[in-house]
Amino acid sequence: MDLAYRVAGDPENPPMLLLHGLGESSHDWDNILPDLAADHYVWAVDLRGHGSSPHPGNYSFELMRDDVIAFLDAHTIGPCVMIGHSMGGLTALLLAELDPTRLTHLILEDVAAPRLNVLHRDPLDPPAEPAPFDFAAVNPLFAQLSNPDPAWWDRTRSLPTPTLVIGGGTPSTIPQTLLADMVAHMPQATLITIEAGHDVHATHPTEFLAAVTTFLKP
């Protein structure tokens, strides 16, 4: 999977990878990309079926995770900061669980490992108009959220990676108790709530960047 991407910043700075949410692309980070690139060499990726990346027709969170691992290898990206929003956040979490040595820090935006009967998503009919991404990705991913692998949750208990979870608070469509429960049993996790809804970095970029900057300070 030859993922499309954009880069910003000085290549001599520590690497950072950005993974967008469902239906978005690397351009979803445009409003905060310059700020993140001030201290990091930032790679903003289009996940499979999104943006300018291929639309292969087969989708799962594991496939997306493996795509990102292959991307890191192809571009010789060493241990990096990884920021993931929603779909991209779960992808980043699964990567960290599989191989935590690839990350220095993990930042999850309004997402947690799903649990059975907690994050149910009904299948959706295809839209009447063409979607800006491969709509074939939606229902397979929804099915995994509704009936997740229990190991996704269980492995968070032993995840050694320093992790910041940024919740969207009461306006979010994601149960915030799910985030809090996960953080409570993670070894090195912190939860910050910004009353911004699900797209925290888009609607409250100043607060989002402040949280990220504070977390990444040596």
Wavefront OBJ file of the C-alpha trace (Angstrom):
o trace
v 0.000 0.000 0.000
v 1.750 3.125 -1.278
v 0.285 5.729 1.063
v 0.198 9.365 -0.008
v 1.630 11.869 2.454
v 2.853 15.406 3.035
v 5.761 16.598 5.128
v 6.454 19.825 6.989
v 9.268 21.133 9.142
v 12.995 20.571 9.480
v 14.131 16.982 8.743
v 16.651 17.350 11.576
v 13.826 17.656 14.118
v 12.239 14.621 15.827
v 9.705 12.828 13.612
v 5.958 13.047 14.129
v 3.235 11.119 12.280
v -0.374 12.338 11.949
v -3.231 9.889 11.279
v -6.625 11.373 10.374
v -10.152 10.216 11.087
v -12.689 8.408 8.907
v -13.640 10.308 5.778
v -10.827 12.834 6.169
v -7.308 13.110 4.750
v -3.948 14.576 5.643
v -5.421 18.015 4.932
v -7.572 17.684 8.053
v -4.463 18.750 10.007
v -3.803 21.894 7.946
v -4.888 24.319 10.673
v -2.296 23.033 13.168
v 0.389 21.626 10.870
v 2.596 24.761 10.915
v 2.613 24.812 14.718
v 3.456 21.119 15.007
v 6.187 21.526 12.397
v 7.928 24.213 14.459
v 9.555 21.536 16.634
v 9.053 18.305 14.667
v 9.462 16.919 11.182
v 5.832 16.082 10.528
v 4.502 13.379 8.229
v 0.772 13.734 7.520
v -0.489 10.506 5.947
v -3.539 9.640 3.849
v -4.715 6.272 5.174
v -5.921 3.619 2.732
v -9.129 4.604 0.968
v -8.647 8.272 1.860
v -7.148 11.335 0.221
v -4.718 10.462 -2.551
v -3.925 6.983 -1.250
v -5.190 3.885 -3.103
v -8.741 2.610 -2.664
v -8.146 -1.155 -2.444
v -11.695 -2.087 -1.422
v -10.654 -4.123 1.631
v -10.521 -2.441 5.015
v -9.836 -3.196 8.655
v -8.035 -1.479 11.487
v -5.344 -4.148 11.346
v -4.741 -3.467 7.651
v -4.451 0.252 8.351
v -2.045 -0.451 11.207
v 0.097 -2.635 8.964
v 0.047 0.034 6.238
v 1.475 2.542 8.704
v 4.166 0.126 9.871
v 5.179 -0.443 6.253
v 5.189 3.328 5.725
v 7.524 3.846 8.689
v 9.859 1.197 7.309
v 9.761 2.506 3.740
v 10.718 6.019 4.862
v 13.146 4.879 7.567
v 11.231 6.756 10.245
v 12.644 5.871 13.647
v 10.794 6.129 16.953
v 8.322 8.984 16.515
v 5.521 10.910 18.111
v 2.226 9.627 16.720
v -1.003 11.613 16.845
v -4.197 9.903 15.785
v -7.733 11.214 15.581
v -10.690 8.813 15.812
v -10.066 6.081 13.188
v -6.441 7.179 12.980
v -6.206 7.108 16.754
v -7.327 3.491 17.010
v -4.907 2.640 14.199
v -2.102 4.306 16.168
v -3.109 2.508 19.371
v -3.043 -0.900 17.666
v 0.396 -0.092 16.258
v 1.663 0.865 19.710
v 0.286 -2.349 21.171
v 1.983 -4.427 18.488
v 5.366 -2.682 18.580
v 5.760 0.081 21.181
v 9.425 0.571 20.237
v 8.283 2.500 17.171
v 6.860 5.361 19.256
v 8.300 7.868 21.688
v 4.870 9.285 22.548
v 1.282 8.444 21.598
v -1.469 11.082 21.429
v -5.057 9.870 20.948
v -7.727 12.414 20.062
v -11.201 11.479 21.301
v -10.712 7.754 20.862
v -10.096 4.690 23.010
v -9.887 0.973 22.489
v -13.513 -0.084 21.909
v -15.310 -2.563 24.144
v -18.180 -4.889 23.317
v -21.622 -3.235 23.623
v -20.090 0.172 24.340
v -19.443 1.727 20.918
v -22.093 0.199 18.636
v -22.270 1.520 15.082
v -25.105 0.510 12.744
v -24.211 -0.152 9.086
v -24.810 2.746 6.707
v -26.228 2.710 3.194
v -23.988 4.146 0.475
v -24.597 7.861 -0.121
v -26.503 9.008 -3.186
v -23.581 11.202 -4.214
v -19.960 10.030 -4.470
v -18.084 10.400 -1.202
v -14.680 12.142 -1.032
v -13.210 8.846 0.205
v -13.873 5.144 -0.386
v -17.209 4.594 1.348
v -16.512 0.864 1.258
v -14.319 1.464 4.315
v -17.192 2.544 6.542
v -19.146 -0.605 7.349
v -16.177 -2.984 7.857
v -14.700 -0.499 10.335
v -18.074 0.052 12.018
v -18.424 -3.720 12.395
v -15.077 -3.878 14.192
v -16.059 -1.039 16.519
v -19.333 -2.793 17.341
v -17.705 -6.200 17.871
v -14.075 -5.461 18.704
v -11.261 -7.878 19.398
v -11.106 -8.035 23.237
v -7.296 -8.007 22.987
v -7.401 -4.376 21.824
v -8.676 -3.337 25.250
v -6.708 -5.882 27.254
v -3.354 -4.868 25.761
v -3.745 -1.265 26.873
v -3.069 -2.471 30.436
v 0.560 -3.192 29.593
v 1.254 -0.465 27.013
v 4.553 1.162 28.039
v 4.324 4.150 25.690
v 3.749 7.576 27.299
v 0.224 8.372 26.148
v -1.954 11.470 26.135
v -5.672 11.017 25.527
v -7.512 14.215 24.589
v -11.258 13.863 25.061
v -13.844 16.067 23.417
v -16.034 16.266 26.507
v -19.819 16.377 26.660
v -20.339 17.610 23.050
v -18.534 14.522 21.716
v -20.352 11.546 20.225
v -17.784 9.231 21.861
v -18.597 7.983 25.391
v -16.080 9.843 27.504
v -16.266 7.156 30.187
v -14.609 4.816 27.689
v -11.613 7.141 27.503
v -11.451 7.570 31.267
v -11.713 3.828 31.926
v -8.905 3.076 29.504
v -6.587 5.745 30.886
v -7.251 4.574 34.446
v -5.615 1.220 33.841
v -2.853 2.261 31.433
v 0.654 2.434 32.936
v 1.671 5.821 31.474
v -1.460 7.602 30.309
v -2.976 11.004 30.989
v -6.473 12.201 30.091
v -7.232 15.830 29.254
v -10.761 16.940 28.408
v -11.434 19.888 26.114
v -15.121 20.689 25.689
v -14.858 20.793 21.927
v -16.716 17.785 20.538
v -15.155 15.016 18.501
v -12.913 17.184 16.276
v -10.892 18.848 19.002
v -7.932 19.876 16.844
v -10.257 21.464 14.279
v -12.593 23.399 16.557
v -10.251 24.211 19.466
v -6.759 24.221 17.932
v -5.174 26.507 20.549
v -6.210 24.292 23.450
v -5.274 21.156 21.515
v -1.795 22.453 20.701
v -1.256 23.576 24.290
v -2.066 20.082 25.545
v 0.252 18.468 23.002
v 3.104 20.902 23.706
v 2.870 20.405 27.465
v 2.802 16.625 27.084
v 5.849 16.558 24.812
v 8.031 18.812 26.962
v 11.182 16.987 28.116
l 1 2 3 4 5 6 7 8 9 10 11 12 13 14 15 16 17 18 19 20 21 22 23 24 25 26 27 28 29 30 31 32 33 34 35 36 37 38 39 40 41 42 43 44 45 46 47 48 49 50 51 52 53 54 55 56 57 58 59 60 61 62 63 64 65 66 67 68 69 70 71 72 73 74 75 76 77 78 79 80 81 82 83 84 85 86 87 88 89 90 91 92 93 94 95 96 97 98 99 100 101 102 103 104 105 106 107 108 109 110 111 112 113 114 115 116 117 118 119 120 121 122 123 124 125 126 127 128 129 130 131 132 133 134 135 136 137 138 139 140 141 142 143 144 145 146 147 148 149 150 151 152 153 154 155 156 157 158 159 160 161 162 163 164 165 166 167 168 169 170 171 172 173 174 175 176 177 178 179 180 181 182 183 184 185 186 187 188 189 190 191 192 193 194 195 196 197 198 199 200 201 202 203 204 205 206 207 208 209 210 211 212 213 214 215 216 217 218
